[in-house]
Amino acid sequence: MTTVTPPPADAEVRWLTCRIDKGMFSDELAVTYPSEGTWQKSVFVPASDVEGSPGNRGRVRVRIVRRNGHLMAVLPSSTQDIVTVNEGDVSPL
């Protein structure tokens, strides 16, 4: 079993560019990163954490963590999935 350490409380909150699609329920959306090409992760997140509309590129609110020279984003999914991201895909709130 894998143990996940939660990101620090002072992790930066930013927008991450992603692809947005409809979720299973009206209060959620599916976000896929990266928005183009081979995807690394696709998860359901609360619609309140997303800017944009289904079928388009948009942004999802994430917490940014820097570890061992890598930039990672903690997605607002129920399991707090983590993806390694490109600096150019991250922008201030």
C-alpha positions as a Markdown table, in Angstrom:
| # | Residue | x | y | z |
|---|---|---|---|---|
| 1 | Met | 0.0 | 0.0 | 0.0 |
| 2 | Thr | 1.3 | 3.5 | -0.9 |
| 3 | Thr | 1.4 | 6.1 | 1.7 |
| 4 | Val | 0.7 | 9.7 | 0.5 |
| 5 | Thr | 2.1 | 12.6 | 2.5 |
| 6 | Pro | -0.2 | 15.6 | 2.3 |
| 7 | Pro | 1.3 | 18.8 | 0.8 |
| 8 | Pro | 2.5 | 21.4 | 3.3 |
| 9 | Ala | -0.1 | 23.8 | 4.5 |
| 10 | Asp | 1.8 | 26.7 | 2.9 |
| 11 | Ala | 1.8 | 25.2 | -0.6 |
| 12 | Glu | 1.1 | 27.8 | -3.2 |
| 13 | Val | -2.4 | 27.8 | -4.7 |
| 14 | Arg | -2.3 | 28.3 | -8.5 |
| 15 | Trp | -4.2 | 27.7 | -11.7 |
| 16 | Leu | -3.1 | 24.7 | -13.9 |
| 17 | Thr | -4.0 | 24.6 | -17.6 |
| 18 | Cys | -5.9 | 21.4 | -18.4 |
| 19 | Arg | -8.6 | 19.9 | -20.6 |
| 20 | Ile | -12.1 | 20.1 | -19.1 |
| 21 | Asp | -14.9 | 17.5 | -19.8 |
| 22 | Lys | -18.3 | 16.7 | -18.2 |
| 23 | Gly | -18.2 | 14.9 | -14.9 |
| 24 | Met | -20.5 | 12.1 | -13.7 |
| 25 | Phe | -22.5 | 14.5 | -11.6 |
| 26 | Ser | -23.7 | 18.1 | -12.0 |
| 27 | Asp | -21.3 | 19.5 | -9.4 |
| 28 | Glu | -18.1 | 18.0 | -10.8 |
| 29 | Leu | -16.0 | 18.1 | -13.9 |
| 30 | Ala | -13.3 | 15.9 | -15.4 |
| 31 | Val | -9.9 | 17.5 | -15.8 |
| 32 | Thr | -7.1 | 16.1 | -17.8 |
| 33 | Tyr | -3.4 | 17.1 | -17.6 |
| 34 | Pro | -1.8 | 18.0 | -19.9 |
| 35 | Ser | -4.5 | 19.6 | -22.0 |
| 36 | Glu | -3.0 | 18.2 | -25.2 |
| 37 | Gly | -1.0 | 15.2 | -26.2 |
| 38 | Thr | -0.6 | 12.1 | -24.1 |
| 39 | Trp | -2.3 | 12.6 | -20.8 |
| 40 | Gln | -0.7 | 12.0 | -17.5 |
| 41 | Lys | -3.8 | 12.1 | -15.3 |
| 42 | Ser | -7.5 | 12.5 | -15.7 |
| 43 | Val | -9.7 | 12.9 | -12.6 |
| 44 | Phe | -13.0 | 14.2 | -11.3 |
| 45 | Val | -12.9 | 17.5 | -9.3 |
| 46 | Pro | -15.5 | 19.8 | -7.9 |
| 47 | Ala | -16.8 | 22.2 | -10.5 |
| 48 | Ser | -16.1 | 25.1 | -8.1 |
| 49 | Asp | -12.3 | 24.5 | -8.6 |
| 50 | Val | -12.5 | 24.8 | -12.4 |
| 51 | Glu | -12.5 | 27.8 | -14.7 |
| 52 | Gly | -13.8 | 27.0 | -18.2 |
| 53 | Ser | -16.4 | 24.9 | -19.9 |
| 54 | Pro | -16.5 | 21.2 | -20.9 |
| 55 | Gly | -15.0 | 20.3 | -24.2 |
| 56 | Asn | -12.4 | 23.1 | -24.0 |
| 57 | Arg | -9.1 | 24.0 | -22.4 |
| 58 | Gly | -9.5 | 25.6 | -19.0 |
| 59 | Arg | -7.9 | 25.8 | -15.6 |
| 60 | Val | -8.1 | 23.9 | -12.4 |
| 61 | Arg | -7.1 | 25.3 | -8.9 |
| 62 | Val | -4.2 | 23.2 | -7.6 |
| 63 | Arg | -1.6 | 23.4 | -4.8 |
| 64 | Ile | 1.9 | 23.6 | -6.1 |
| 65 | Val | 4.8 | 21.7 | -4.4 |
| 66 | Arg | 8.5 | 21.7 | -5.4 |
| 67 | Arg | 10.3 | 18.4 | -4.6 |
| 68 | Asn | 13.7 | 17.3 | -5.7 |
| 69 | Gly | 13.8 | 19.9 | -8.5 |
| 70 | His | 10.4 | 18.9 | -9.8 |
| 71 | Leu | 7.3 | 21.1 | -10.0 |
| 72 | Met | 4.2 | 19.1 | -8.9 |
| 73 | Ala | 0.5 | 19.9 | -8.6 |
| 74 | Val | -1.9 | 18.4 | -6.1 |
| 75 | Leu | -5.3 | 18.1 | -7.9 |
| 76 | Pro | -8.5 | 18.8 | -5.9 |
| 77 | Ser | -9.7 | 15.3 | -6.5 |
| 78 | Ser | -11.0 | 13.1 | -3.7 |
| 79 | Thr | -7.7 | 11.3 | -3.5 |
| 80 | Gln | -5.6 | 14.4 | -4.1 |
| 81 | Asp | -3.8 | 13.0 | -7.2 |
| 82 | Ile | -0.4 | 14.5 | -7.9 |
| 83 | Val | 1.0 | 15.3 | -11.3 |
| 84 | Thr | 4.4 | 16.6 | -12.4 |
| 85 | Val | 3.8 | 19.8 | -14.3 |
| 86 | Asn | 5.5 | 22.2 | -16.7 |
| 87 | Glu | 6.2 | 25.7 | -15.3 |
| 88 | Gly | 4.4 | 27.2 | -18.3 |
| 89 | Asp | 1.1 | 25.5 | -17.5 |
| 90 | Val | 0.9 | 27.1 | -14.0 |
| 91 | Ser | -0.4 | 30.7 | -13.5 |
| 92 | Pro | -1.3 | 32.8 | -10.4 |
| 93 | Leu | -4.9 | 32.8 | -9.2 |
